[in-house]
Amino acid sequence: MRFLFILICIAGVALASDIDISPNPGTPGAADADLTQLDYFDCDALGGSGRSVGVGFDGTNFWVTDAVSTGGPLKILIITGTSPHTQVTIVDQNGTSGWGLRDMCWDGTYMYASESTQVQYYDASYARAGTYTHSAVNPNRAQGYDGTYFYTGSFSESVYQVTWDGVSGSTASSTVWSTAVANGGLYGLAWDAGGNCMWASTASSGGMLYQIDAAGVLITSYDLNPESPTSGGCTMADYTVDVDQLWVLAQGTPDGVYCWETTVSLERDTWGSIKTVF
């Protein structure tokens, strides 16, 4: 009876929370100093309601999903990709409910966003262009794309590689690609083309970020505490003209998106210095 009471209390806290958090406990990772923060923007200050959960990048602007804590149609915040970050516009998610869209990814034409057992996709004018079904997990939370395959997962260790025929309304198939997310809090996926690896953000209050190689094997993990103990989605996006970095949404007070340095580029003068050695 006491155990049942504890479960009811936990459920009540989860329902009342403005954080879409994993039911699995978090586990502390490596030292925060492993990654350097390069940039940040406050989602709430740019039109969010305190329930931002996913982020994607279309090559110019960030798209941030927002579940609207006060009710009404769920939103997507469109925010400039360069600092100082400003609001471009706010658009409706167009018919989603509950927490709505979670993580997002861009294929060069459409922005794909995970929701329940559906993946909705939107064109560059922010209009919903279609949908496909993926039912290996419910709800789909993470959403990644490597140029060939989509990837998804939810609050478990499994990351799924998804094969879709490109036809709106069809059902995609999938296989388990990786079980490297050890804390079971998977929320975001971002394919790093430069590093030939996948980044996986998690929402288990442990601040864990995982780096996974192209074969689905864990490379290493990082701790995003104290900035992002509970992460939402993540995406690769411009930080400088030639170098993408990892951007991770932090579910907190306020919700915000952090840019973490995951790629170090050699500047022109650095190359010159190296040449002088030889």
N, C-alpha and C positions, 0 to 999 in steps of 0.2 A: 504493500500500500504506500509506503514511504517512497519507494522507487517510482511508482506511478505519479505521485505528487511532484517529484523532482522533474520528471519528463514534461508534465503539464506546464510547470513554471518556465522551463527552457523554451517550450513552444510559444508561450505567451510573449517572452522577451523577443524571440525571433520575429514574430508577427508585428510587434510594435516598433521594431528597429527600422531606421532609415538606411541600413546597410544590408545588402543582399549577400549574407555571409554563409560560408560552409558550416554544416552541422558538426564537422570534424574539428577537433582541437588543433591549434597551430603548434609548430615546433620551431624554436629559434634556429637560425641558420648561421652563416658565416658573419664576419664583422662587417658593419655598415661601411667601413672605409674601402671595401672592395670595389665599389662603384662610385664615381664622382658625379654629383648633380650639376647639370649644365644649364637647365632652364626650368621654368615652372609657370603654370597659369591656374588661376582660381576659377573653377567652373561656376560656383555660386555667384561670384561677382560679375560673371558674363552671361547671366540669365538662367542659371540652374536653380533647382528647387531644393538642393540638398540630397537628391537621390540619383546622382549621375553614376552610371555603372560601366559604360563601354566607350571605347574610343577607336576611331579609324582616321586615316589620312589619305586624301585623294590626289596628292601631289601639289596641292596649293593650300587647302584648308583642312583643319581638323573637324571631324564630326563626333559629337559627344552625345550619347543617349541619356535621356533624363526621364525618370518615372513620375515626375510631378507629384510632390507630396500632398498637395492640396486638392487633388482630383482634377478631372478634366482630361482632354486629349493628351497623350504622352508626346514628348517633344524630342527633337534632335537639335542640339546647339551647333551652329556652324561658326567656327572660330578661326581667325587667321593663323597661318602656320608660322609666321615670323613675329618676333618680339619687337615692340610691345604687342601682345596678343589682344585682339579686340573682337567683339561680336560682329559677324557678317549678317546673320539672320537667324531666326528660330523657325523650324518647320515641324509640322505634325508627323508622327510616325505612321499615320494613316491606317487606323483600325486596330492597333495592338492594344493589349490589356495587361493588367497586373503590373509586373516589373517591365513588361514590354521588351524592347530590343536590348540585348546585352552587348557582347563583343562585336567588333566590326573588322572587315578587311576589304581592300580595294584590288580589283584585277586590271585596272587601266581603263575600264569603261563603266563598271558598276561598283557600288558599295554594298557588300553583303553583310547582313546583320542577323545574329542568331536569336530565335525566340521560340520557346516551347519545343515542339518537334518540327518547326518550320524555320527556314532561312529566307528572309525577305531580302530583295535587292532593289536598289534605288539608282536612278540615273543621275547625271551631273546636274540636272535641274532640281534634284531632291524629290522627284516623283517616283512612287513605287512602280517598278517595271515588271516584277514577277516574283515567284516564290518556288521553292522546292522543299520536299519533305525529307527529313532524316530522323529516324526513330530509334537509333541505337541507344541514345540517352534522352531523358526528358527531365528538365529542359536542356536543350543545347545552350551552353553559355559561351565557351571559347569559340573563336572563329579565326582561322588563319588560312593563307593561300600561298603556295610556293611557286606559282606559275604553271603548275600542272594539276595538282590536287588541292582540295580544300581539307582542312583539319578542324576537328571539333572535340568537345569533351564537356564534362560537367564536374560535379564534386566527387571525383573518384580519381584513381591513379591512371586510368586509361585515356590515352589520346588516340582519336580515331582518324584514319586517313580516308577521305570521302571521295568517291567517284560519282560524278553527276553528268548526265548527258546534255546539259545545257538547255533543256526544254522546260519552260515554266509549267508548274503543276505536276511535274514528274517526281518520282521517289528516288533518292540517291542510295547507293550501297556503300558499305564501309567495312574496313578491317581495323583491328587494334594495331596501331603503329608503334606505340610506346607505352610503357608503364613506369616512366621515370618520375612522375609527380608524386613523390613519396608521401606528402602530407594530405592528399585527397582533397585539396581545395581549389582545383583547376578553375580558372575564370577567364583568362585571356591567352591568346596565342598570336605570335608575330614572327613571320619568317624573315630571317636576316640573310639577304642574298649575298652581301659582302662577306659575311662570316660563315656562310653555308650551314646555318644552324637555326633552330627554333627556340624562341624565348617563350616561357610559360609563366604567367603571373597567377597568384593564388589569393584566395579570400578565406584564410583560416586563422586570422589574427596572429600569425607567426611571421609575417613579413617576407615569406619565402618567394624567391624568383629562381626559376630553373633554366639552365641552358642545355639544350638537347641537340645531339648531332644529327646529320641527315639520315642516319640509320635508326634513329629513335633511341639512342643510347645516351644516358646522362653524361654531360661534360663536367658540369659543376653546378653549385647552387650559391645564391647570394641572399643576404638579409637586407631588406629595404626599410627596416626599422631605423629611426622612429618615424620617418616620413610617410611610409605606406605599410603599416602593419596588416591592413586589409585592402588588397588591391582589387580593382575591377579589371577591365580589359587592357590590352596593350597594343602598340603598333610601332612599326619602324617609320620614321619620318625625317625630313630634312632638319639638320641643325646648322650645317654650313652648306655651301653650294654643292660641294662634291662628296659630302659625308653624311649618311643617315645615322641616326642614333635611336635608341630605344626610348619610347615614351610610355609611361605606365600610369593609369588612372588610380588615384588613391581615394578609397571610400572613407571619408572622415568628416571633420568639421573644421574648415569647409572641405567639400570635395575638390580635388585638384588633379592636374596632370603634371608629372615630373618627367624631365628628360634626363636619362642616365647615360653616361659615357660608356659605350660598349665597343666602340671602334676608335682607334687612335690613328690619325692620318699624318703622314710625314709631309711637312710643308716644303715648298720649293727650296728655301734656304737650308733646310735640314738636309735635303738631298745633296745640295752643293757642299755642305760640310763633310758629308760622307765621302764624296768623290775626292776631296782633298787628301783623305787618308790613303787613297790608292795612287 
